[in-house]
Protein backbone atom coordinates (compact mmCIF):
# COMPACT_ATOMS: atom_id res chain seq x y z
CA UNK A 1 0.00 0.00 0.00
CA UNK A 2 1.33 3.42 -0.90
CA UNK A 3 2.21 5.57 2.10
CA UNK A 4 -0.14 8.37 0.99
CA UNK A 5 -3.07 5.97 0.91
CA UNK A 6 -2.96 4.95 4.57
CA UNK A 7 -4.34 8.21 5.95
CA UNK A 8 -7.84 9.60 5.65
CA UNK A 9 -7.88 12.66 3.41
CA UNK A 10 -8.91 16.01 4.82
CA UNK A 11 -12.40 17.22 4.01
CA UNK A 12 -10.77 19.70 1.63
CA UNK A 13 -8.87 16.93 -0.16
CA UNK A 14 -12.00 14.77 -0.50
CA UNK A 15 -13.03 16.96 -3.43
CA UNK A 16 -10.33 15.11 -5.40
CA UNK A 17 -11.37 11.62 -4.22
CA UNK A 18 -13.79 8.98 -5.42
CA UNK A 19 -15.70 7.12 -2.73
CA UNK A 20 -16.82 3.57 -3.52
CA UNK A 21 -19.56 2.35 -1.18
CA UNK A 22 -20.99 -1.12 -0.64
CA UNK A 23 -24.75 -1.35 -0.06
CA UNK A 24 -25.89 -4.20 2.23
CA UNK A 25 -24.64 -3.66 5.77
CA UNK A 26 -23.38 -0.15 5.00
CA UNK A 27 -26.39 1.72 3.58
CA UNK A 28 -29.17 -0.73 4.39
CA UNK A 29 -29.60 -3.25 7.15
CA UNK A 30 -28.35 -6.65 5.98
CA UNK A 31 -30.72 -9.59 5.92
CA UNK A 32 -28.82 -12.64 7.15
CA UNK A 33 -28.78 -15.41 4.53
CA UNK A 34 -31.33 -13.53 2.40
CA UNK A 35 -31.73 -10.48 0.19
CA UNK A 36 -33.79 -7.31 0.04
CA UNK A 37 -35.97 -8.72 -2.73
CA UNK A 38 -38.58 -5.99 -2.73
CA UNK A 39 -38.68 -2.38 -1.51
CA UNK A 40 -40.39 -3.26 1.79
CA UNK A 41 -37.33 -5.30 2.81
CA UNK A 42 -34.89 -2.44 2.14
CA UNK A 43 -34.39 -0.56 5.43
CA UNK A 44 -31.76 2.15 5.70
CA UNK A 45 -29.18 1.76 8.47
CA UNK A 46 -29.60 4.35 11.19
CA UNK A 47 -27.98 7.61 10.12
CA UNK A 48 -27.06 6.33 6.64
CA UNK A 49 -29.17 8.87 4.76
CA UNK A 50 -27.58 11.88 6.47
CA UNK A 51 -24.14 10.30 6.14
CA UNK A 52 -24.63 9.75 2.40
CA UNK A 53 -25.77 13.34 2.01
CA UNK A 54 -22.66 14.62 3.75
CA UNK A 55 -20.37 12.33 1.74
CA UNK A 56 -21.96 13.49 -1.53
CA UNK A 57 -21.24 17.11 -0.60
CA UNK A 58 -17.52 16.57 0.09
CA UNK A 59 -16.36 13.85 -2.32
CA UNK A 60 -15.72 14.44 -6.00
CA UNK A 61 -17.75 11.36 -6.78
CA UNK A 62 -19.64 8.66 -4.87
CA UNK A 63 -20.17 5.28 -6.58
CA UNK A 64 -22.30 2.43 -5.23
CA UNK A 65 -20.80 -1.02 -5.93
CA UNK A 66 -22.76 -4.02 -4.69
CA UNK A 67 -22.79 -7.78 -5.16
CA UNK A 68 -26.36 -8.99 -5.67
CA UNK A 69 -26.19 -12.74 -6.22
CA UNK A 70 -29.87 -13.04 -5.28
CA UNK A 71 -30.49 -12.25 -8.95
CA UNK A 72 -28.12 -15.03 -10.03
CA UNK A 73 -29.81 -17.44 -7.61
CA UNK A 74 -33.20 -16.53 -9.13
CA UNK A 75 -34.69 -15.60 -5.76
CA UNK A 76 -35.24 -12.15 -7.24
CA UNK A 77 -35.21 -10.64 -10.70
CA UNK A 78 -33.21 -7.74 -12.06
CA UNK A 79 -36.48 -5.78 -11.99
CA UNK A 80 -36.90 -6.60 -8.27
CA UNK A 81 -33.42 -5.21 -7.66
CA UNK A 82 -34.22 -2.11 -9.71
CA UNK A 83 -37.37 -1.62 -7.60
CA UNK A 84 -35.30 -1.83 -4.42
CA UNK A 85 -32.85 0.70 -5.85
CA UNK A 86 -35.76 2.91 -6.89
CA UNK A 87 -36.89 2.99 -3.26
CA UNK A 88 -33.37 3.99 -2.25
CA UNK A 89 -33.34 6.68 -4.96
CA UNK A 90 -36.80 8.01 -4.07
CA UNK A 91 -35.97 8.17 -0.36
CA UNK A 92 -32.69 10.00 -0.94
CA UNK A 93 -34.27 12.45 -3.40
CA UNK A 94 -37.30 13.05 -1.13
CA UNK A 95 -34.88 14.43 1.47
CA UNK A 96 -33.50 16.83 -1.14
CA UNK A 97 -30.19 14.97 -1.20
CA UNK A 98 -28.08 14.10 -4.25
CA UNK A 99 -28.02 10.52 -5.45
CA UNK A 100 -24.95 8.44 -6.32
CA UNK A 101 -22.93 9.44 -9.35
CA UNK A 102 -23.09 5.82 -10.51
CA UNK A 103 -24.68 2.58 -9.30
CA UNK A 104 -23.12 -0.73 -10.35
CA UNK A 105 -24.10 -4.21 -9.27
CA UNK A 106 -22.88 -7.73 -9.87
CA UNK A 107 -25.79 -10.20 -10.11
CA UNK A 108 -23.45 -13.17 -10.46
CA UNK A 109 -23.13 -16.18 -8.17
CA UNK A 110 -20.08 -16.27 -5.93
CA UNK A 111 -19.14 -19.64 -7.47
CA UNK A 112 -18.89 -18.10 -10.95
CA UNK A 113 -15.96 -15.76 -10.08
CA UNK A 114 -17.21 -13.17 -12.58
CA UNK A 115 -14.91 -10.16 -13.14
CA UNK A 116 -17.59 -7.81 -11.77
CA UNK A 117 -18.23 -9.68 -8.54
CA UNK A 118 -16.26 -8.40 -5.56
CA UNK A 119 -13.51 -9.08 -4.65
CA UNK A 120 -12.80 -8.84 -8.39
CA UNK A 121 -12.22 -5.36 -9.76
CA UNK A 122 -14.70 -5.25 -12.67
CA UNK A 123 -17.18 -2.78 -11.17
CA UNK A 124 -14.45 -0.29 -10.26
CA UNK A 125 -12.81 -0.61 -13.67
CA UNK A 126 -16.24 -0.02 -15.28
CA UNK A 127 -16.66 3.09 -13.11
CA UNK A 128 -13.33 4.33 -14.47
CA UNK A 129 -14.67 3.84 -18.01
CA UNK A 130 -17.58 6.13 -17.14
CA UNK A 131 -15.30 8.58 -15.32
CA UNK A 132 -11.77 8.33 -16.77
CA UNK A 133 -10.47 10.84 -14.22
CA UNK A 134 -10.97 8.35 -11.35
CA UNK A 135 -7.61 7.92 -9.65
CA UNK A 136 -7.51 4.78 -7.51
CA UNK A 137 -4.71 6.32 -5.43
CA UNK A 138 -7.29 8.95 -4.50
CA UNK A 139 -10.13 6.58 -3.76
CA UNK A 140 -11.68 4.99 -0.70
CA UNK A 141 -13.67 1.75 -0.46
CA UNK A 142 -16.25 1.61 2.34
CA UNK A 143 -17.64 -1.85 3.00
CA UNK A 144 -18.50 -4.40 5.63
CA UNK A 145 -17.13 -7.63 4.17
CA UNK A 146 -13.79 -9.29 3.48
CA UNK A 147 -14.60 -9.09 -0.24
CA UNK A 148 -14.84 -5.30 -0.08
CA UNK A 149 -11.39 -5.10 1.52
CA UNK A 150 -9.87 -7.64 -0.89
CA UNK A 151 -11.21 -5.60 -3.81
CA UNK A 152 -9.58 -2.47 -2.40
CA UNK A 153 -6.29 -4.33 -1.93
CA UNK A 154 -6.17 -5.23 -5.63
CA UNK A 155 -6.31 -1.57 -6.66
CA UNK A 156 -4.32 -0.15 -3.71
CA UNK A 157 -7.36 1.73 -2.39
CA UNK A 158 -7.78 2.98 1.17
CA UNK A 159 -9.99 0.52 3.09
CA UNK A 160 -12.75 1.61 5.48
CA UNK A 161 -14.72 -1.06 7.31
CA UNK A 162 -18.22 -0.59 8.67
CA UNK A 163 -18.81 -3.17 11.40
CA UNK A 164 -21.10 -6.08 10.63
CA UNK A 165 -21.28 -8.99 13.10
CA UNK A 166 -21.53 -11.48 10.22
CA UNK A 167 -17.88 -11.01 9.26
CA UNK A 168 -14.60 -11.56 11.07
CA UNK A 169 -11.58 -9.94 9.44
CA UNK A 170 -8.97 -7.35 10.20
CA UNK A 171 -7.20 -6.11 7.06
CA UNK A 172 -8.81 -2.67 6.85
CA UNK A 173 -7.13 0.68 7.50
CA UNK A 174 -10.03 2.17 9.49
CA UNK A 175 -13.08 0.75 11.25
CA UNK A 176 -16.29 2.56 12.21
CA UNK A 177 -19.53 1.39 13.76
CA UNK A 178 -21.48 2.86 10.85
CA UNK A 179 -21.31 5.26 7.92
CA UNK A 180 -21.94 8.19 10.27
CA UNK A 181 -18.81 7.31 12.22
CA UNK A 182 -16.81 7.54 9.01
CA UNK A 183 -18.30 10.98 8.29
CA UNK A 184 -17.38 12.13 11.81
CA UNK A 185 -13.79 10.93 11.37
CA UNK A 186 -13.45 12.80 8.08
CA UNK A 187 -14.75 15.97 9.70
CA UNK A 188 -12.05 15.99 12.42
C-alpha positions as CSV (number, residue, x, y, z in Angstrom):
1,X,0.0,0.0,0.0
2,X,1.3,3.4,-0.9
3,X,2.2,5.6,2.1
4,X,-0.1,8.4,1.0
5,X,-3.1,6.0,0.9
6,X,-3.0,5.0,4.6
7,X,-4.3,8.2,6.0
8,X,-7.8,9.6,5.6
9,X,-7.9,12.7,3.4
10,X,-8.9,16.0,4.8
11,X,-12.4,17.2,4.0
12,X,-10.8,19.7,1.6
13,X,-8.9,16.9,-0.2
14,X,-12.0,14.8,-0.5
15,X,-13.0,17.0,-3.4
16,X,-10.3,15.1,-5.4
17,X,-11.4,11.6,-4.2
18,X,-13.8,9.0,-5.4
19,X,-15.7,7.1,-2.7
20,X,-16.8,3.6,-3.5
21,X,-19.6,2.3,-1.2
22,X,-21.0,-1.1,-0.6
23,X,-24.8,-1.3,-0.1
24,X,-25.9,-4.2,2.2
25,X,-24.6,-3.7,5.8
26,X,-23.4,-0.1,5.0
27,X,-26.4,1.7,3.6
28,X,-29.2,-0.7,4.4
29,X,-29.6,-3.3,7.2
30,X,-28.4,-6.6,6.0
31,X,-30.7,-9.6,5.9
32,X,-28.8,-12.6,7.2
33,X,-28.8,-15.4,4.5
34,X,-31.3,-13.5,2.4
35,X,-31.7,-10.5,0.2
36,X,-33.8,-7.3,0.0
37,X,-36.0,-8.7,-2.7
38,X,-38.6,-6.0,-2.7
39,X,-38.7,-2.4,-1.5
40,X,-40.4,-3.3,1.8
41,X,-37.3,-5.3,2.8
42,X,-34.9,-2.4,2.1
43,X,-34.4,-0.6,5.4
44,X,-31.8,2.1,5.7
45,X,-29.2,1.8,8.5
46,X,-29.6,4.4,11.2
47,X,-28.0,7.6,10.1
48,X,-27.1,6.3,6.6
49,X,-29.2,8.9,4.8
50,X,-27.6,11.9,6.5
51,X,-24.1,10.3,6.1
52,X,-24.6,9.7,2.4
53,X,-25.8,13.3,2.0
54,X,-22.7,14.6,3.8
55,X,-20.4,12.3,1.7
56,X,-22.0,13.5,-1.5
57,X,-21.2,17.1,-0.6
58,X,-17.5,16.6,0.1
59,X,-16.4,13.9,-2.3
60,X,-15.7,14.4,-6.0
61,X,-17.7,11.4,-6.8
62,X,-19.6,8.7,-4.9
63,X,-20.2,5.3,-6.6
64,X,-22.3,2.4,-5.2
65,X,-20.8,-1.0,-5.9
66,X,-22.8,-4.0,-4.7
67,X,-22.8,-7.8,-5.2
68,X,-26.4,-9.0,-5.7
69,X,-26.2,-12.7,-6.2
70,X,-29.9,-13.0,-5.3
71,X,-30.5,-12.3,-9.0
72,X,-28.1,-15.0,-10.0
73,X,-29.8,-17.4,-7.6
74,X,-33.2,-16.5,-9.1
75,X,-34.7,-15.6,-5.8
76,X,-35.2,-12.1,-7.2
77,X,-35.2,-10.6,-10.7
78,X,-33.2,-7.7,-12.1
79,X,-36.5,-5.8,-12.0
80,X,-36.9,-6.6,-8.3
81,X,-33.4,-5.2,-7.7
82,X,-34.2,-2.1,-9.7
83,X,-37.4,-1.6,-7.6
84,X,-35.3,-1.8,-4.4
85,X,-32.9,0.7,-5.8
86,X,-35.8,2.9,-6.9
87,X,-36.9,3.0,-3.3
88,X,-33.4,4.0,-2.2
89,X,-33.3,6.7,-5.0
90,X,-36.8,8.0,-4.1
91,X,-36.0,8.2,-0.4
92,X,-32.7,10.0,-0.9
93,X,-34.3,12.4,-3.4
94,X,-37.3,13.0,-1.1
95,X,-34.9,14.4,1.5
96,X,-33.5,16.8,-1.1
97,X,-30.2,15.0,-1.2
98,X,-28.1,14.1,-4.2
99,X,-28.0,10.5,-5.5
100,X,-24.9,8.4,-6.3
101,X,-22.9,9.4,-9.3
102,X,-23.1,5.8,-10.5
103,X,-24.7,2.6,-9.3
104,X,-23.1,-0.7,-10.4
105,X,-24.1,-4.2,-9.3
106,X,-22.9,-7.7,-9.9
107,X,-25.8,-10.2,-10.1
108,X,-23.5,-13.2,-10.5
109,X,-23.1,-16.2,-8.2
110,X,-20.1,-16.3,-5.9
111,X,-19.1,-19.6,-7.5
112,X,-18.9,-18.1,-10.9
113,X,-16.0,-15.8,-10.1
114,X,-17.2,-13.2,-12.6
115,X,-14.9,-10.2,-13.1
116,X,-17.6,-7.8,-11.8
117,X,-18.2,-9.7,-8.5
118,X,-16.3,-8.4,-5.6
119,X,-13.5,-9.1,-4.7
120,X,-12.8,-8.8,-8.4
121,X,-12.2,-5.4,-9.8
122,X,-14.7,-5.2,-12.7
123,X,-17.2,-2.8,-11.2
124,X,-14.5,-0.3,-10.3
125,X,-12.8,-0.6,-13.7
126,X,-16.2,0.0,-15.3
127,X,-16.7,3.1,-13.1
128,X,-13.3,4.3,-14.5
129,X,-14.7,3.8,-18.0
130,X,-17.6,6.1,-17.1
131,X,-15.3,8.6,-15.3
132,X,-11.8,8.3,-16.8
133,X,-10.5,10.8,-14.2
134,X,-11.0,8.4,-11.4
135,X,-7.6,7.9,-9.7
136,X,-7.5,4.8,-7.5
137,X,-4.7,6.3,-5.4
138,X,-7.3,9.0,-4.5
139,X,-10.1,6.6,-3.8
140,X,-11.7,5.0,-0.7
141,X,-13.7,1.7,-0.5
142,X,-16.3,1.6,2.3
143,X,-17.6,-1.9,3.0
144,X,-18.5,-4.4,5.6
145,X,-17.1,-7.6,4.2
146,X,-13.8,-9.3,3.5
147,X,-14.6,-9.1,-0.2
148,X,-14.8,-5.3,-0.1
149,X,-11.4,-5.1,1.5
150,X,-9.9,-7.6,-0.9
151,X,-11.2,-5.6,-3.8
152,X,-9.6,-2.5,-2.4
153,X,-6.3,-4.3,-1.9
154,X,-6.2,-5.2,-5.6
155,X,-6.3,-1.6,-6.7
156,X,-4.3,-0.2,-3.7
157,X,-7.4,1.7,-2.4
158,X,-7.8,3.0,1.2
159,X,-10.0,0.5,3.1
160,X,-12.7,1.6,5.5
161,X,-14.7,-1.1,7.3
162,X,-18.2,-0.6,8.7
163,X,-18.8,-3.2,11.4
164,X,-21.1,-6.1,10.6
165,X,-21.3,-9.0,13.1
166,X,-21.5,-11.5,10.2
167,X,-17.9,-11.0,9.3
168,X,-14.6,-11.6,11.1
169,X,-11.6,-9.9,9.4
170,X,-9.0,-7.3,10.2
171,X,-7.2,-6.1,7.1
172,X,-8.8,-2.7,6.9
173,X,-7.1,0.7,7.5
174,X,-10.0,2.2,9.5
175,X,-13.1,0.8,11.3
176,X,-16.3,2.6,12.2
177,X,-19.5,1.4,13.8
178,X,-21.5,2.9,10.8
179,X,-21.3,5.3,7.9
180,X,-21.9,8.2,10.3
181,X,-18.8,7.3,12.2
182,X,-16.8,7.5,9.0
183,X,-18.3,11.0,8.3
184,X,-17.4,12.1,11.8
185,X,-13.8,10.9,11.4
186,X,-13.5,12.8,8.1
187,X,-14.7,16.0,9.7
188,X,-12.0,16.0,12.4
